[in-house]
Amino acid sequence: MDLESRVKKMGLGHEQGFGAPCLKCKDKCEGFELHFWRKICRNCKCGQEEHDVLTSNEEDRKVGKLFEDTKYTTLIAKLKSDGIPMYKRNVMILTNPVPARKNISINTVTYEWAPPVQNQTLARQYMQMLPKEKQPVAGSEGAQYRKKQLAKQLPAHDQDPSKCHELSPNEVKQMEQFVKKYKNEALGVGDVKLPGEAETRAANKNNVSNGDRSTSAAVGVMEDKSPDQKASQYSCYRCKLNMKEGDPAVYAERAGYDKLWHPACFVCCICSELLVDMIYFWKNGNLYCGRHYCDSEKPRCAGCDELIFSNEYTQAEGQNWHLKHFCCFDCDCVLAGEIYVMVNDKPVCKPCYVKNHAAICQGCHNAIDPEVQRVTYNNFNWHATQECFLCSCCSKCLIGQKFMPVEGMVFCSVECKKKMMS
């Protein structure tokens, strides 16, 4: 791809969502403007997922690409125009008649996603077992939560090399192999069934490998149980509490049909968030969201948020970084060999720290250099010098002395305090 094409491509990518409001900063952010390699807004420094950027079509394209070349192709459809795979979300619309004084009005509830089961009653039950603030009802807090989790749990740059910043041909090849591997070995979509149905399916699966004899024995064991015993034999794999036979349960094929979860317990083992649209990654007996599964397999750059496929990268402040991305969070200058200060877990060069983040001395009203000593009390700061840390009344130096603080002032004695406050 020549330079002009690359510039055009970058421009188009950076126009996407331009000006979208930040859901976190509200009016403080002028609108979304994508940083040229970080996955954040240049105006407010919040992530893309904090902005109202993604449309349903863009979300569905991303998930459609994830399911491409997997056993979950029934959940996607290819657009005739460009052949791009699209996620066929199961949107559920419930209509409930509401009795009024004179006539009956219809209350319609639309779920932007619902489990793809034929039994709508089961789907409704599933939704009701989720925390109300996480139910994806159109226009609600829950719909916004689902949208944010889609962006966070399944970042496009974890599966699509074209969404990454300047990968080498070798890195592209490594990433494609990595994605193919996790699609084959870890990716899955949960299924909603009644506990008894899942057990029957497990028995049927055993039947295929073990023959009719073992199946009849398994069925016999189930039939011998009393209703009370049978109701208590199912327990949630996460919370270990009993599951009722009449309540919907989630199971994950990669985990085996002997493991079941309450709808609200089908969460990532790292972030404990609901697995968005029941899309999971299974590894070593644990459920992961896409992001945290990838983190368990590859280092992730704290600068650009992409997985690192290069052999050369740096570790600093307990995080991993592409060599070219260990930069000042404010001005993007490379920090290798430079003095920097961590601000909210982000490295900032010394000039930017002094200009944008340094504490202001109550004595001289200048910024306090990060390398010099200072005195801090509550939210007030002073240079630890004879010229700055003084009694606010008599100007006596207070370094190494007892002092009396009053808001932004300090006093050497009760007398000085009274004199100044009177």
NUDRENDO-210682 format. One record per residue (C-alpha): residue number from 1; residue in one letter; y, x, z. Coordinates in steps of 0.05 Angstrom, whole numbers. Layout:
BEGIN
[atom NUM; 'a'; [Y; X; Z]];
...
END
This chain:
BEGIN
[atom 1; 'm'; [0; 0; 0]];
[atom 2; 'd'; [67; 31; -20]];
[atom 3; 'l'; [127; 36; 27]];
[atom 4; 'e'; [164; -23; -3]];
[atom 5; 's'; [103; -69; 4]];
[atom 6; 'r'; [93; -46; 76]];
[atom 7; 'v'; [166; -60; 92]];
[atom 8; 'k'; [161; -129; 61]];
[atom 9; 'k'; [97; -144; 99]];
[atom 10; 'm'; [128; -121; 164]];
[atom 11; 'g'; [190; -164; 150]];
[atom 12; 'l'; [149; -226; 138]];
[atom 13; 'g'; [108; -214; 201]];
[atom 14; 'h'; [171; -205; 242]];
[atom 15; 'e'; [203; -268; 216]];
[atom 16; 'q'; [146; -309; 245]];
[atom 17; 'g'; [171; -347; 305]];
[atom 18; 'f'; [241; -316; 299]];
[atom 19; 'g'; [288; -350; 347]];
[atom 20; 'a'; [234; -388; 385]];
[atom 21; 'p'; [255; -403; 457]];
[atom 22; 'c'; [225; -365; 515]];
[atom 23; 'l'; [187; -412; 561]];
[atom 24; 'k'; [197; -364; 619]];
[atom 25; 'c'; [269; -340; 611]];
[atom 26; 'k'; [296; -407; 583]];
[atom 27; 'd'; [369; -399; 563]];
[atom 28; 'k'; [373; -326; 585]];
[atom 29; 'c'; [335; -305; 522]];
[atom 30; 'e'; [373; -311; 456]];
[atom 31; 'g'; [307; -328; 421]];
[atom 32; 'f'; [245; -292; 400]];
[atom 33; 'e'; [253; -228; 360]];
[atom 34; 'l'; [190; -186; 354]];
[atom 35; 'h'; [194; -113; 372]];
[atom 36; 'f'; [173; -69; 313]];
[atom 37; 'w'; [108; -46; 347]];
[atom 38; 'r'; [105; -75; 417]];
[atom 39; 'k'; [79; -147; 423]];
[atom 40; 'i'; [142; -168; 460]];
[atom 41; 'c'; [209; -199; 447]];
[atom 42; 'r'; [265; -149; 437]];
[atom 43; 'n'; [315; -194; 472]];
[atom 44; 'c'; [280; -212; 538]];
[atom 45; 'k'; [219; -165; 537]];
[atom 46; 'c'; [171; -222; 550]];
[atom 47; 'g'; [106; -226; 511]];
[atom 48; 'q'; [94; -269; 449]];
[atom 49; 'e'; [52; -316; 491]];
[atom 50; 'e'; [113; -332; 534]];
[atom 51; 'h'; [150; -359; 473]];
[atom 52; 'd'; [139; -423; 436]];
[atom 53; 'v'; [120; -384; 374]];
[atom 54; 'l'; [50; -402; 350]];
[atom 55; 't'; [40; -466; 311]];
[atom 56; 's'; [-26; -502; 312]];
[atom 57; 'n'; [-41; -477; 241]];
[atom 58; 'e'; [-32; -405; 262]];
[atom 59; 'e'; [-75; -414; 324]];
[atom 60; 'd'; [-129; -448; 282]];
[atom 61; 'r'; [-128; -391; 231]];
[atom 62; 'k'; [-138; -339; 285]];
[atom 63; 'v'; [-197; -376; 318]];
[atom 64; 'g'; [-225; -392; 249]];
[atom 65; 'k'; [-226; -317; 232]];
[atom 66; 'l'; [-260; -303; 299]];
[atom 67; 'f'; [-316; -352; 282]];
[atom 68; 'e'; [-324; -327; 211]];
[atom 69; 'd'; [-391; -293; 199]];
[atom 70; 't'; [-420; -321; 263]];
[atom 71; 'k'; [-468; -378; 280]];
[atom 72; 'y'; [-406; -420; 297]];
[atom 73; 't'; [-386; -431; 224]];
[atom 74; 't'; [-395; -506; 236]];
[atom 75; 'l'; [-331; -502; 276]];
[atom 76; 'i'; [-291; -477; 217]];
[atom 77; 'a'; [-271; -500; 148]];
[atom 78; 'k'; [-244; -458; 91]];
[atom 79; 'l'; [-179; -479; 58]];
[atom 80; 'k'; [-187; -491; -16]];
[atom 81; 's'; [-120; -459; -32]];
[atom 82; 'd'; [-130; -389; -2]];
[atom 83; 'g'; [-200; -390; 27]];
[atom 84; 'i'; [-174; -375; 97]];
[atom 85; 'p'; [-222; -401; 151]];
[atom 86; 'm'; [-191; -454; 196]];
[atom 87; 'y'; [-215; -475; 264]];
[atom 88; 'k'; [-234; -549; 265]];
[atom 89; 'r'; [-210; -568; 334]];
[atom 90; 'n'; [-239; -631; 362]];
[atom 91; 'v'; [-177; -672; 379]];
[atom 92; 'm'; [-192; -731; 424]];
[atom 93; 'i'; [-149; -794; 426]];
[atom 94; 'l'; [-162; -844; 482]];
[atom 95; 't'; [-132; -913; 481]];
[atom 96; 'n'; [-129; -951; 546]];
[atom 97; 'p'; [-102; -1022; 550]];
[atom 98; 'v'; [-50; -1029; 605]];
[atom 99; 'p'; [-39; -1100; 632]];
[atom 100; 'a'; [34; -1119; 635]];
[atom 101; 'r'; [67; -1183; 661]];
[atom 102; 'k'; [70; -1219; 594]];
[atom 103; 'n'; [26; -1181; 546]];
[atom 104; 'i'; [-21; -1121; 543]];
[atom 105; 's'; [7; -1054; 521]];
[atom 106; 'i'; [-35; -996; 495]];
[atom 107; 'n'; [-31; -929; 530]];
[atom 108; 't'; [-53; -872; 484]];
[atom 109; 'v'; [-72; -803; 509]];
[atom 110; 't'; [-83; -747; 458]];
[atom 111; 'y'; [-121; -684; 478]];
[atom 112; 'e'; [-103; -626; 433]];
[atom 113; 'w'; [-174; -600; 444]];
[atom 114; 'a'; [-237; -632; 471]];
[atom 115; 'p'; [-309; -609; 474]];
[atom 116; 'p'; [-343; -625; 407]];
[atom 117; 'v'; [-395; -674; 435]];
[atom 118; 'q'; [-415; -741; 404]];
[atom 119; 'n'; [-413; -776; 471]];
[atom 120; 'q'; [-338; -790; 482]];
[atom 121; 't'; [-352; -813; 554]];
[atom 122; 'l'; [-381; -744; 569]];
[atom 123; 'a'; [-320; -710; 537]];
[atom 124; 'r'; [-274; -754; 579]];
[atom 125; 'q'; [-312; -737; 642]];
[atom 126; 'y'; [-308; -663; 625]];
[atom 127; 'm'; [-232; -668; 618]];
[atom 128; 'q'; [-225; -704; 684]];
[atom 129; 'm'; [-263; -649; 720]];
[atom 130; 'l'; [-211; -597; 698]];
[atom 131; 'p'; [-149; -586; 741]];
[atom 132; 'k'; [-97; -636; 718]];
[atom 133; 'e'; [-46; -582; 702]];
[atom 134; 'k'; [-96; -550; 654]];
[atom 135; 'q'; [-118; -612; 616]];
[atom 136; 'p'; [-92; -602; 544]];
[atom 137; 'v'; [-57; -670; 537]];
[atom 138; 'a'; [-7; -666; 480]];
[atom 139; 'g'; [64; -651; 504]];
[atom 140; 's'; [41; -634; 575]];
[atom 141; 'e'; [39; -572; 618]];
[atom 142; 'g'; [-35; -568; 604]];
[atom 143; 'a'; [-24; -565; 528]];
[atom 144; 'q'; [26; -508; 539]];
[atom 145; 'y'; [-25; -473; 585]];
[atom 146; 'r'; [-78; -478; 531]];
[atom 147; 'k'; [-31; -450; 478]];
[atom 148; 'k'; [-11; -391; 523]];
[atom 149; 'q'; [-84; -376; 540]];
[atom 150; 'l'; [-103; -376; 466]];
[atom 151; 'a'; [-51; -322; 454]];
[atom 152; 'k'; [-69; -283; 516]];
[atom 153; 'q'; [-145; -288; 516]];
[atom 154; 'l'; [-156; -281; 442]];
[atom 155; 'p'; [-102; -234; 415]];
[atom 156; 'a'; [-105; -230; 339]];
[atom 157; 'h'; [-98; -154; 343]];
[atom 158; 'd'; [-166; -150; 379]];
[atom 159; 'q'; [-202; -175; 317]];
[atom 160; 'd'; [-158; -164; 256]];
[atom 161; 'p'; [-138; -93; 236]];
[atom 162; 's'; [-81; -121; 193]];
[atom 163; 'k'; [-48; -146; 258]];
[atom 164; 'c'; [-47; -75; 286]];
[atom 165; 'h'; [7; -22; 279]];
[atom 166; 'e'; [-9; 36; 231]];
[atom 167; 'l'; [-84; 45; 240]];
[atom 168; 's'; [-115; 103; 202]];
[atom 169; 'p'; [-171; 86; 152]];
[atom 170; 'n'; [-221; 114; 203]];
[atom 171; 'e'; [-192; 70; 259]];
[atom 172; 'v'; [-196; 9; 214]];
[atom 173; 'k'; [-270; 23; 200]];
[atom 174; 'q'; [-284; 33; 275]];
[atom 175; 'm'; [-249; -32; 292]];
[atom 176; 'e'; [-287; -71; 239]];
[atom 177; 'q'; [-353; -44; 267]];
[atom 178; 'f'; [-331; -61; 338]];
[atom 179; 'v'; [-313; -133; 319]];
[atom 180; 'k'; [-378; -142; 281]];
[atom 181; 'k'; [-417; -117; 342]];
[atom 182; 'y'; [-383; -164; 392]];
[atom 183; 'k'; [-392; -223; 345]];
[atom 184; 'n'; [-467; -208; 342]];
[atom 185; 'e'; [-478; -190; 415]];
[atom 186; 'a'; [-427; -224; 460]];
[atom 187; 'l'; [-386; -280; 429]];
[atom 188; 'g'; [-405; -352; 443]];
[atom 189; 'v'; [-379; -422; 452]];
[atom 190; 'g'; [-398; -463; 512]];
[atom 191; 'd'; [-433; -530; 504]];
[atom 192; 'v'; [-424; -592; 547]];
[atom 193; 'k'; [-486; -630; 567]];
[atom 194; 'l'; [-516; -666; 627]];
[atom 195; 'p'; [-555; -618; 671]];
[atom 196; 'g'; [-622; -651; 654]];
[atom 197; 'e'; [-609; -645; 580]];
[atom 198; 'a'; [-597; -571; 586]];
[atom 199; 'e'; [-662; -563; 625]];
[atom 200; 't'; [-701; -602; 572]];
[atom 201; 'r'; [-671; -558; 518]];
[atom 202; 'a'; [-692; -496; 558]];
[atom 203; 'a'; [-762; -523; 564]];
[atom 204; 'n'; [-764; -538; 489]];
[atom 205; 'k'; [-741; -467; 474]];
[atom 206; 'n'; [-797; -440; 518]];
[atom 207; 'n'; [-844; -485; 480]];
[atom 208; 'v'; [-829; -449; 415]];
[atom 209; 's'; [-848; -382; 444]];
[atom 210; 'n'; [-902; -402; 494]];
[atom 211; 'g'; [-939; -460; 461]];
[atom 212; 'd'; [-953; -532; 481]];
[atom 213; 'r'; [-992; -515; 543]];
[atom 214; 's'; [-933; -485; 581]];
[atom 215; 't'; [-888; -543; 559]];
[atom 216; 's'; [-932; -597; 588]];
[atom 217; 'a'; [-935; -557; 653]];
[atom 218; 'a'; [-859; -552; 656]];
[atom 219; 'v'; [-850; -626; 643]];
[atom 220; 'g'; [-902; -641; 696]];
[atom 221; 'v'; [-863; -601; 747]];
[atom 222; 'm'; [-800; -641; 731]];
[atom 223; 'e'; [-835; -707; 737]];
[atom 224; 'd'; [-865; -691; 805]];
[atom 225; 'k'; [-795; -684; 836]];
[atom 226; 's'; [-765; -743; 871]];
[atom 227; 'p'; [-696; -768; 848]];
[atom 228; 'd'; [-664; -736; 909]];
[atom 229; 'q'; [-696; -669; 898]];
[atom 230; 'k'; [-679; -670; 824]];
[atom 231; 'a'; [-606; -685; 838]];
[atom 232; 's'; [-599; -623; 881]];
[atom 233; 'q'; [-638; -573; 839]];
[atom 234; 'y'; [-579; -555; 794]];
[atom 235; 's'; [-527; -508; 821]];
[atom 236; 'c'; [-465; -478; 789]];
[atom 237; 'y'; [-475; -405; 769]];
[atom 238; 'r'; [-405; -388; 794]];
[atom 239; 'c'; [-391; -428; 857]];
[atom 240; 'k'; [-465; -439; 875]];
[atom 241; 'l'; [-451; -511; 896]];
[atom 242; 'n'; [-497; -567; 874]];
[atom 243; 'm'; [-485; -604; 809]];
[atom 244; 'k'; [-497; -678; 800]];
[atom 245; 'e'; [-542; -700; 743]];
[atom 246; 'g'; [-491; -751; 719]];
[atom 247; 'd'; [-434; -701; 715]];
[atom 248; 'p'; [-422; -658; 653]];
[atom 249; 'a'; [-440; -585; 658]];
[atom 250; 'v'; [-423; -526; 613]];
[atom 251; 'y'; [-477; -478; 591]];
[atom 252; 'a'; [-473; -414; 550]];
[atom 253; 'e'; [-529; -400; 502]];
[atom 254; 'r'; [-524; -325; 510]];
[atom 255; 'a'; [-532; -333; 585]];
[atom 256; 'g'; [-594; -376; 578]];
[atom 257; 'y'; [-603; -450; 590]];
[atom 258; 'd'; [-622; -439; 663]];
[atom 259; 'k'; [-549; -424; 679]];
[atom 260; 'l'; [-498; -480; 685]];
[atom 261; 'w'; [-425; -484; 705]];
[atom 262; 'h'; [-378; -538; 730]];
[atom 263; 'p'; [-324; -549; 677]];
[atom 264; 'a'; [-271; -518; 722]];
[atom 265; 'c'; [-317; -459; 739]];
[atom 266; 'f'; [-327; -437; 666]];
[atom 267; 'v'; [-277; -381; 674]];
[atom 268; 'c'; [-268; -306; 659]];
[atom 269; 'c'; [-296; -262; 713]];
[atom 270; 'i'; [-234; -217; 711]];
[atom 271; 'c'; [-173; -264; 706]];
[atom 272; 's'; [-208; -327; 733]];
[atom 273; 'e'; [-173; -368; 679]];
[atom 274; 'l'; [-208; -425; 643]];
[atom 275; 'l'; [-242; -398; 581]];
[atom 276; 'v'; [-198; -429; 527]];
[atom 277; 'd'; [-237; -480; 485]];
[atom 278; 'm'; [-300; -453; 521]];
[atom 279; 'i'; [-298; -390; 478]];
[atom 280; 'y'; [-333; -337; 519]];
[atom 281; 'f'; [-361; -266; 516]];
[atom 282; 'w'; [-424; -252; 555]];
[atom 283; 'k'; [-439; -183; 584]];
[atom 284; 'n'; [-483; -159; 641]];
[atom 285; 'g'; [-490; -228; 673]];
[atom 286; 'n'; [-416; -244; 670]];
[atom 287; 'l'; [-370; -289; 629]];
[atom 288; 'y'; [-308; -255; 600]];
[atom 289; 'c'; [-249; -280; 559]];
[atom 290; 'g'; [-238; -241; 494]];
[atom 291; 'r'; [-184; -196; 522]];
[atom 292; 'h'; [-222; -174; 584]];
[atom 293; 'y'; [-287; -165; 546]];
[atom 294; 'c'; [-252; -118; 498]];
[atom 295; 'd'; [-219; -82; 558]];
[atom 296; 's'; [-289; -70; 587]];
[atom 297; 'e'; [-310; -36; 521]];
[atom 298; 'k'; [-248; 1; 497]];
[atom 299; 'p'; [-184; 30; 527]];
[atom 300; 'r'; [-122; -13; 513]];
[atom 301; 'c'; [-54; 17; 500]];
[atom 302; 'a'; [-4; -6; 552]];
[atom 303; 'g'; [52; 4; 500]];
[atom 304; 'c'; [29; -37; 440]];
[atom 305; 'd'; [-27; -78; 475]];
[atom 306; 'e'; [-77; -57; 421]];
[atom 307; 'l'; [-146; -28; 432]];
[atom 308; 'i'; [-149; 47; 423]];
[atom 309; 'f'; [-197; 72; 369]];
[atom 310; 's'; [-168; 143; 365]];
[atom 311; 'n'; [-202; 200; 402]];
[atom 312; 'e'; [-134; 225; 423]];
[atom 313; 'y'; [-95; 184; 473]];
[atom 314; 't'; [-61; 196; 540]];
[atom 315; 'q'; [-70; 168; 610]];
[atom 316; 'a'; [-9; 159; 654]];
[atom 317; 'e'; [6; 116; 715]];
[atom 318; 'g'; [-65; 90; 715]];
[atom 319; 'q'; [-59; 63; 644]];
[atom 320; 'n'; [-79; 85; 574]];
[atom 321; 'w'; [-29; 98; 517]];
[atom 322; 'h'; [-31; 118; 444]];
[atom 323; 'l'; [3; 186; 441]];
[atom 324; 'k'; [60; 157; 399]];
[atom 325; 'h'; [68; 97; 445]];
[atom 326; 'f'; [81; 131; 512]];
[atom 327; 'c'; [155; 115; 503]];
[atom 328; 'c'; [214; 91; 543]];
[atom 329; 'f'; [209; 16; 550]];
[atom 330; 'd'; [284; 9; 538]];
[atom 331; 'c'; [301; 57; 481]];
[atom 332; 'd'; [232; 76; 453]];
[atom 333; 'c'; [243; 151; 459]];
[atom 334; 'v'; [177; 190; 467]];
[atom 335; 'l'; [167; 211; 539]];
[atom 336; 'a'; [119; 269; 531]];
[atom 337; 'g'; [147; 326; 574]];
[atom 338; 'e'; [207; 283; 595]];
[atom 339; 'i'; [227; 256; 664]];
[atom 340; 'y'; [214; 182; 669]];
[atom 341; 'v'; [215; 128; 723]];
[atom 342; 'm'; [167; 69; 727]];
[atom 343; 'v'; [204; 2; 728]];
[atom 344; 'n'; [159; -59; 736]];
[atom 345; 'd'; [99; -16; 714]];
[atom 346; 'k'; [137; 5; 651]];
[atom 347; 'p'; [161; 77; 639]];
[atom 348; 'v'; [236; 86; 629]];
[atom 349; 'c'; [270; 151; 610]];
[atom 350; 'k'; [321; 180; 659]];
[atom 351; 'p'; [384; 163; 619]];
[atom 352; 'c'; [362; 91; 610]];
[atom 353; 'y'; [342; 86; 683]];
[atom 354; 'v'; [411; 109; 706]];
[atom 355; 'k'; [445; 63; 656]];
[atom 356; 'n'; [404; 0; 664]];
[atom 357; 'h'; [363; 2; 728]];
[atom 358; 'a'; [390; 51; 779]];
[atom 359; 'a'; [412; 28; 848]];
[atom 360; 'i'; [487; 30; 860]];
[atom 361; 'c'; [513; 69; 920]];
[atom 362; 'q'; [553; 27; 969]];
[atom 363; 'g'; [595; 88; 986]];
[atom 364; 'c'; [619; 115; 919]];
[atom 365; 'h'; [597; 56; 875]];
[atom 366; 'n'; [563; 102; 825]];
[atom 367; 'a'; [490; 98; 801]];
[atom 368; 'i'; [441; 137; 844]];
[atom 369; 'd'; [401; 189; 804]];
[atom 370; 'p'; [326; 177; 812]];
[atom 371; 'e'; [315; 250; 832]];
[atom 372; 'v'; [365; 252; 890]];
[atom 373; 'q'; [354; 228; 961]];
[atom 374; 'r'; [381; 161; 981]];
[atom 375; 'v'; [385; 115; 1042]];
[atom 376; 't'; [361; 44; 1032]];
[atom 377; 'y'; [369; -15; 1078]];
[atom 378; 'n'; [349; -84; 1054]];
[atom 379; 'n'; [379; -88; 984]];
[atom 380; 'f'; [434; -37; 997]];
[atom 381; 'n'; [432; 36; 978]];
[atom 382; 'w'; [473; 99; 991]];
[atom 383; 'h'; [470; 171; 968]];
[atom 384; 'a'; [441; 210; 1027]];
[atom 385; 't'; [504; 254; 1030]];
[atom 386; 'q'; [561; 265; 1079]];
[atom 387; 'e'; [609; 237; 1028]];
[atom 388; 'c'; [573; 169; 1019]];
[atom 389; 'f'; [533; 149; 1080]];
[atom 390; 'l'; [592; 138; 1127]];
[atom 391; 'c'; [614; 90; 1181]];
[atom 392; 's'; [652; 35; 1145]];
[atom 393; 'c'; [706; 39; 1198]];
[atom 394; 'c'; [717; 111; 1221]];
[atom 395; 's'; [682; 148; 1164]];
[atom 396; 'k'; [636; 186; 1211]];
[atom 397; 'c'; [575; 214; 1174]];
[atom 398; 'l'; [513; 173; 1194]];
[atom 399; 'i'; [457; 217; 1165]];
[atom 400; 'g'; [406; 227; 1220]];
[atom 401; 'q'; [446; 180; 1266]];
[atom 402; 'k'; [434; 110; 1292]];
[atom 403; 'f'; [475; 58; 1255]];
[atom 404; 'm'; [490; -17; 1256]];
[atom 405; 'p'; [484; -52; 1188]];
[atom 406; 'v'; [524; -114; 1171]];
[atom 407; 'e'; [512; -137; 1100]];
[atom 408; 'g'; [535; -79; 1056]];
[atom 409; 'm'; [571; -42; 1112]];
[atom 410; 'v'; [545; 6; 1165]];
[atom 411; 'f'; [577; 24; 1232]];
[atom 412; 'c'; [568; 81; 1281]];
[atom 413; 's'; [583; 38; 1343]];
[atom 414; 'v'; [596; -32; 1370]];
[atom 415; 'e'; [670; -13; 1376]];
[atom 416; 'c'; [676; 5; 1302]];
[atom 417; 'k'; [639; -59; 1284]];
[atom 418; 'k'; [686; -102; 1326]];
[atom 419; 'k'; [748; -67; 1300]];
[atom 420; 'm'; [727; -77; 1228]];
[atom 421; 'm'; [703; -148; 1236]];
[atom 422; 's'; [763; -173; 1276]];
END
